[in-house]
Amino acid sequence: MKRKYLAVAGLISAFALFASACTIPAPAERTWKVRPVSVQVLDQEDPDAGDEPYVIQLGFRSKLGVEGSSSASVVSQCEAGAIPATDAGAPGSVLTVPEGSADITFPEAQNLDVGDVLLGTAPLEIFGTLSFVVERDGLFDGSCAMTDLLRNVLVG
């Protein structure tokens, strides 16, 4: 009986030694993209025929415990020249956001699972977006004042 326990303990020890000697590769990297698709006008702000809503997205990314890994970015339909036509957003209307006009991309992100985090095969990375829909009134014609303001305050 004692030999049985010793044999099982020996097998478990050998397996543990073998498992610890194998290097677990880091998870594969992939690119994530957050893309706004549409905007619905629920309540019109302008007294005229409609609003001109557009999307601004703030992206953030950080690897926990990795110095200098945090970053932020701002993208906007305004800077992409994809603002809806004047008065395009009547109440109840749904406006399509042109593809690529306000996308935030996170290249080389690692998809971690609990095992990766516990074993420390790669640092835990947090990334995401804050999306804003603003209305362009023509107060700053030809400029992207709201986008510029957010970029200067948040990104620097």
Secondary structure, 3 states (H helix, E strand, C coil): CHHHHHHHHHHHHHHHHHHHHCCCCCCCEEEEEECCCEEECCCCCCCCCCECEEEEEEEEEEECCCCCCCEEEEEECCCCCCCCCCCCECCCCEEECCCCCCCEEEEEEECCCHHHHHHCCCCCEEEEEEEEEEECCCCCCCCCHHHHHHHHHHHC
